[in-house]
Amino acid sequence: MDQQFKRAPAARRRISDIVPEKDIRVRIFGKVIDRMDDILVVDDGTGRIEIIAENPQAKTGEMVTAFARILPLESGYEARLEMVQSAEGMDIGLFRKVFG
């Protein structure tokens, strides 16, 4: 019988609510505040996260939804970008009202 592997869903999380022992994949909505060669720094109002990315397709100042894999470390965690989606034009007030 063929085994089917399912990807864990990306849970919607605020940066301050990420629990590396529990969260495998997360979805973060925030603003790109810095972009380096292989790192995006995203701020969602509750904190900042550095997400390791290969050639990230996001601009500084852009609102994005970032999907990332969380890898627990001895102290803290590492976030690896799987996908980034532009959220420009999104009604941020409505988003916060619906999702908190």
N, C-alpha and C positions, 0 to 999 in steps of 0.2 A: 504494500500500500504506500502511495506517495505521501510523504510528509509535507504539510504546508506550514510555512513559517509566516507568521503575521507580525507586522511592524507594530510596536506599541504606539498608541495614539499620542499625539502631542497635546498635553494638558495645557490649558490656558493658565498662565501663572504671572503674578507680579514678581519682579526681581527679588524683592524682600521675602517672598513666600517660597522660594525654591528650596527644596529639601533634597540634597544630593543622594541620600540613602534611599529615597522613595521615588523621586522623579527621574525618569529615563529620557523622555523627550518632552520639551516644553515649547510653548508658543508665547512669545513676548511681543507686546505692542508698545512701541516707544519711538523716541527720536534718536537718530544717529548723531552723536555729539562729537565723535572723532572717528577717523578712518585712517588706518595705517596699512602697510603692505598686505599683511595677512590677518588683520584684526579689525573688527568693528566694535566700537564702544556705544552701547545703547543705554539710554536713560528713560525709565518709564514713570518717573515721579516718586517712586519708592526706593530707588537705588540705581546703580550703574552696573553694567555687566560687560566684560570683555569677551567677545565671541571670536574664536579662531575660525578664520575663513580663508579659502583659496580664491583669490581674485573676487572679492565681494562686489556685488553689483548694486551698491547703495551709495548715496552721496551724503556728505555731512549736512545736517540740518533737515534731512528727509525723514518723514514719519514712515515707519515700516512695521511689518509683522515679521518677526524672525522665528524660524523653526530651528531648534538646536537640540543636540544630544548632550545630556549632562553626564559627565564622568567624575565620580567621587575621587578625591585625593585625600592624603593624610590630613591635610588642613584645607578645608574648603572644597572647591570643585573646579572643573574645567568645562567650558561650554564650546561645542564644535558646531558650526553652522551647517545645516542641511539645506536650507532654502531661505531666501529673504524676498519678501513681497512688498512692493510699494503700497503705502496707505495714504498717499497724497490725495487730497480731495475728500477724505473720509470725515464725517461729522464726529469730531473727537468728543464733544459734549454728549452726544447721543450714545456713543460707544461706552463712555464712562458710566452713563446712567444705566445702561443695560447690563454691562459686565462688572461694574464696580471699580 
